[in-house]
Amino acid sequence: MASINFKKKEIECKIVYYGPGRSGKTTNLEYIFKSYKNYVSGEMISIKTEGDRTLFFDFLPMGIGKIKGFNVRLQLYTVPGQVQYKSTRKLVLKQVDGIVFVADSVNVRRGKNILSLQDMQANLKEYGISIYKIPLVLQYNKRDLGDQGIPLMTVEQMEKELNSQLRVPSFPASAMIGTGVGKTLKECLKLTIVSIRKQLKLAQ
């Protein structure tokens, strides 16, 4: 649930980019940081291993205006996708307000996507959050790699395997060149703000 400070008239909400290792979560945040400078306050904190994978999280606060007179601060996080960082992924999901699930379009990553989505659902459940109720958007990343001859799953196949039950908004994307990155974030923001408005109404 978003942190609402009635005294300061401030709402702080948290969006987490979730998905398997090397699916493009960090690349999404790097593109947002570079392309939306006017909305960024502070620096992006990135902790990486030698393999250039996110070890802990990227942190990107963004000011997105006001909701019912409250100033809104947005924090964007990624989680480490590797299996051994399960406890860190769960920790980053604590008090999450919205999620972007970044799926890898490359054929050989099919199983990793499914396992990561199941892992996310299990972690949310431990916090008492239903995957069907949290603001959630799916991003089918790396669509550009098909032009390089790398076998990709079709968007229709990914929809069937990852979104047939969830039925949430989804976007084909290439975080490396920025295609679909803004659309994904905008949709997740829209869903998250609708959710926060409801929370604010209940809290007042």
N, C-alpha and C positions, 0 to 999 in steps of 0.2 A: 504494500500500500504506500502511496506517495506520502512523503513527510510534509505535513501542513502546519505552518507556524502562523497562527492567527495574530499574534502580537506584531510580528514583522511583516505580515501580509505576504508571506512567501511560501511557494510550493516547490519542493524538490522531488523530481521523479527520475526514475532509473530505467534505461533501456539496455538490454543485454543482447549482444550478437553471439548466438550459440551455433554449434555445428562441429563436424569432425575436423581433425587436424588438417591444416593446409587447405581448407575449403575456400578461404578468402576473407575470413572475418577481420583480421588485422588490415588487409588491403582495403576493405570497405571504410574503416575508420580513418586510414591514412588519406584516402581520396576525399572524404568528408572534411577532414581537417584542412586539407590543401584548398579545396574548392569553395568552402563556406566560411572563409576567414572572418567575414563581417558578423557571423553569429557565434564565433568562438571566443571564449574568455579563458585565459590560462593556457597551459601547455599540455600536449598529449604525452602521457607517461607510458613508455613502452619498454617492457622487459623481455629480452629475447635470448634464446639459446644460440649455440653455434650454428644450428640448423635453421636459424631465422624463424623460429616458431614462437608464438606468444607463450611465455611461461606463466605469467600471472594475469595481468589485464592491461588494457589500454583505457585511459581515462580522458574523457573529452567533455567538459561542461559547455553547454550552449544555452544562451538566453533566447527564449522563444516568445517573449511578450507576456501578456497578462490574461488571466482567467478570472472573471468576476472580481476584478480589482486586485488580484493576487499576482505578484511577480513569479514567473516560472523559471526554474533552473533545471536544465536537463543534463543528466550524466549518461554517457555512452560507455559501455564496457564490452570487452570480449572475454571469452573463456578459453583456456587452453584445451585443444581438442583431443590430445593424446590420452589414451586409456588410463595411464598411471596418475593423471591429475584429477581424478574423480572428485576428491574432497574439495579441491579448489573450485571446480565448476559449481559444485553445490553451494559453496560459500558466496560466490559471485552472484548467484541467483537469489540470495536473501533479499527480501523487500523489493523484488523486481516489479516494475509497473508495465513493461511491454517487452516483447521479444522479437528479434529477427532471427529466424533459423536459416543459416547459410548452408545450402546443400551443394555438393560438388557434382557437376554434370558429367564428369568423366566416367565412362562405363565401369571401369574397375573399382570405382569408389562407391558403387551402389550399396553394398552391404554396410559400409561405414556410415552412410547417411542414415540408414534405417536404425542401426545400433545407437547412433548419437541422438536421434529423435526419441527413441525409447528411454535412453539415459536421462534426457531432459524431462520427459514426462514423469519418471520415477523421482527425480530430484524435486520437481515442483510439488509432487504429491506429499513428500516428506515435510514440506512447508504448509501443507493444507491448501494448495492451489491446484485447481483443475486446469489442464492444458486446453480444455474446451471453453474456459471462461477468461483466461488471461488474454489481453491484446497480443495477437500473434500474426506475423507475416512471414511467408516463405520466400526465399530468394534462390533461384536456380542459377548458380554462378558458373563462370568459365565457359559461357556459350561461344565465345570467340575462338576457343581452341579447336572447334570443328573445322575452321578454315585452315588449320595447320595439319589436318589429316588425323587428328586424335579422335578415336571413336567416342561419341557422346551418347548418352541416353536422350531420347526425345523429351520435349517438355510434357507431352501427353503421358509418357511412361512415368515421369517423375510425379506428375499430378496424381496418377493412379496409385502409385506406391506410397507417397508421402502425404497426400492431401485429400484422399477420397473420403476419409472420416472427419478430418478436421474442418474442411471446407472454408479455409481462410484465404485472404488475398495472397496471390503469388506473382512473382515477377522473374522473367528470364533476365540475366545480367552478366556483365563482365566487370568485376570490380577493378581489374587492372587498368582498363581504359575508361571506366566510369559509367558505362552503359547500365541503366537500371538502378544504380546506387541511390540517386536522389529520389526516384519514385518509391523505392523500398522504404527508405527512411521517412518520407512524407506520409506514406500510408500508415506506418507504425505509429508515427506521431499523432496522426488523426485519431486512430483507434485509442491510443493512450490518453489523449486529452478528453475524449468522450467518457472514458472510464473515470478519469480524475474529476470531471464535472459531477458525475454521479456520487463519487465519494465526498466531494465538497458539500453537495446538497444534503447528504446524510449526516455530515459532521456539524452542520450549522443548526 
